Amino acid sequence: MADRYFLENLVRIHRAGEGAFYEGLKPSGAPIDEKVAAADKCIEVGNLSPLEGLLSHEEIHELEGKFEKALSLKTFDVDDVEAGRAYIEAYVDFFKTVEGEHHAHKHDLGHAAHHPH
């Protein structure tokens, strides 16, 4: 019970920091957006082909740099906190772009620049 309460509040605070509504924790097995699943597969296989047919060629081209950055930082030393943070920042930037969030906001909020962790 305490674990769930902690996670709910963690997500609620994080979403508020992004200016987004808290929609609750999703149950295990909840449907995942097709683009998100494909982006996850891209990281796994090391290329953007899983996104073909889901995004336009222009959108995929826009993602190339963000994807390459995330991929290049993926194999960080688990004892290097800064390297881990750099990977997560690049990973989140890639996923948010896949989801269209950067287009919706028309600017990059620079999450890590505003919230020291």
Order of alpha helices (4+ residues) and beta strands (2+ residues): alpha-alpha-alpha-alpha-alpha-alpha
